[in-house]
Amino acid sequence: MAAVLACGEGAVLSHISAGELWNILRRDRQPSSAAVRPSMPHVTVPGEARSRRRVRVHRSRTLFPGEVTRRAAIPVTTPSRTLTDLRRLLPQPQFAQALRQAEYLGLAIDLDLDPDHTRSELEARFLALCRRHRLPRPEVNVRAGSFIADFLWRSHRLIVELDGYRAHSGRAAFESDRRRDLQLKRLGYEVVRLASHQVDGEGRTTASALRKLLASGRK
């Protein structure tokens, strides 16, 4: 709050600091470059306000009243404006993580930000694989029967489940996954399970196999 007050009328907390206030960024996952130093508060000011010591001042002529609110009594950019600012500041993987977190928290987000609905880094990398190899975009984390499928090509009746080691190791997880697959097959879905190395190290082969399955299952 002190940093905002020091920057004068119309100043609001923004960028990295706003991301922290909205709980969409974590201090231990921020880049260490000078532009996004976590120890320095980020404040956006209208027009040509002066720089301040120990404050990262961003000047903007396009900060509209609808993009400003209060949280914990602190003037701050809205979640959507915060993410718009972070998109220009953060590396893409960190921005994608912040976007997923905002979506998970149920914060109001503009559709232009295109949330991808992924819930993990592995899911985000798989979606990037689909884009890179020009596979049809699947639905992400959606209901299929009584289950939530990681990725679903609905018209092709194809589901991809990603098996991260931590979440799917052990006998109980193994047996649960097989029961789930059986139920989905009974509903007419083809279920493909992929490990992380098939996404990260065998992308071309994985994409080729999925393309063939999509072609054979086209409705």
N, C-alpha and C positions, 0 to 999 in steps of 0.2 A: 504493500500500500504506500509506503514511504517513497518508493521510486516513482509511482504514478503521480503522487502529489507534487514531487519535485519537478516534474516535467510540465506542470501547469494545466490550465483549463483544456478540457477535451482529450487529455492523455488517457490511454487505457493500457492495461497489461496485454501483451500479445505474444505471438510466435512461441518460442520454447517455454516461456514463463506461463503463458495462457494454456499451453498443452499440459503443463504440470498441474495447473489449477483445476483443469477439467479432468484430470487423472487419465489422460490419453497418452501421456509420455511418462517414462520412468527415468529418474536421474541416472541410474546405473547403466542405462542403455543409450545414452546420448553420445554423439560424436564429440571429440575433444578439440576440434578446430576453433580458432579464435572467433569465427563468425557465429558459432552456436555455443559459446562457453556457458556451461550450466550455472556457474557461480554468479554470472552477471544477469540481472533482470532485464527482460526485453519489454520495451514500452513503445507503442505507436502513438505518434502525435500528429495532429492535423497541420498541413502546411509546412512552414519553414521554421519550426521550433529549434532552439539551440541544443547542441550536444550537452550531455551531462556526464560528469565523472562517475565511473562505476555503474553506468546504465547504458545498455545497448539501445540506442534511440533509432526507431524506424519512422521515417516521414512518409505520410500518405495523403494524397488529395482525393482518394476514393474510399475513405472509411465512412460509410453511411450510417445514420442513426440506427437502422435496423440491424446492423452488424455489431452493435455494442450492447452489452447487458451488464449485470452485476452478479457476482458469485462470492459468497462470504463477505458481502459489502464492498468488494473490490471491483471497480470498473474494468471490464475485460471484453475482449472480442468474443463473439458467439462461437460455438463449436465449428460451424461451417466456415466462418471467416478465419478462425484459427487454423483449420486444416488447409484452407487455401494459401495462407501464409507459409505454413510448414511445407507444403508441396514445393515451394521455390527454394526452401532452405535445407531440407533434409535429403540424404541419399534415398533413392527409391525404396529399398527394402525397409528402411526405418519409417518412411512415410506410410507405406502399405500397412505396417504394423500399427501405427497410430490410427489409421483409418479403421482397421478392424476393431481396435479397442473402443473407439468412439461408437461404432455400430453395436458392439457387445454391450456397452453401457446404456444404449437406448437414447443417445443424444440426437437432437434434431440435426440432420445432415442434408445438404442440398443434393438433389439427384445428379447434378453435374459432376459431383465428386466420384460417382460411379463406384460405390462400395462393392467389393467382390464377394462378400459373404463368407470368405475363408476364415477358419478358426485357428490356423497354425501356419508356421513358416513352410512346412512340407506341402500343405494344401495350396499355398500361394505359389510355390515353385511348380506344382503340377499344373495349375492354371496357366502359368507362364509357358510351360511346355506346350500346352494346347495352342496358345497363341503363336508361339514360335514355329510350330509345325503345321499351322493352319488347319487344325481340327475344328469341327463345329464347337461353339462354346456350350459347355454343359451347364445345367442348373447346379447350384452349389448348396450343399447342406439343406436339402429339401426332403419332404416326406415321400416315402414310397411304401405303401401299405401302412403298417404300424411302426415303421422304422424311419430314421433320418439317414438318407444316403449321402455320402461325401460328395459324389458327383453323379449326375443322372442325365443321360440323353433319353428323354421321355419317349419320343416317337420311335426310337430304336430299341427301347426296352433294355438299355445297357446301363449298368451301374459300375462305377469304379470306387473301390474302398482302399484307402491308404493305410498301410500297417506300419506305423511308427513303432520302433522296438519297445519303448517304455510303455506305451498304451496297450500293446498287443502281445507282450511276452507273458509266458506262464501258461499253465494248463487251463485255468479257468477262462482266461481270455480266448485261448485257442478254441475251446469247446463252445463258448458263447458265439464266437464268430461263425463257426460251422452251423450252429442252429439257426442263426440269422440268415446265412446264405441259403440254407434249405428252404426257409419260409419265403424268401424273396424269389427263389426259383419256382416255387409253387404258384407264385403270383405272375409268373411269366417273364421275370427279369433274368438277364444274363449278368452274373456278378464276377467282376475281375478284381483280384486283390494285388496291389502293387507295394513292394517294399521301397524304402527310401533310395536305395542304390539304383533301382529301375527308373526312378524319376531323375536323379542327379547324374548318374554315370552311364545310363543306357537310354537316354532320351529318344534318340532316333529310332532305335529298335522298338521301344515301347510305343512311340507314336505310330509307327508302321503297323504294329499289331492291332492297335486300337482302330486305326483307319479301316483295316480289313473287317474287323468286327462290326463297325458302324455301317459299312457297305453291305454286309450280309444280313444285318438286322434292320435295314431301312424299311419303314412302313409306308 
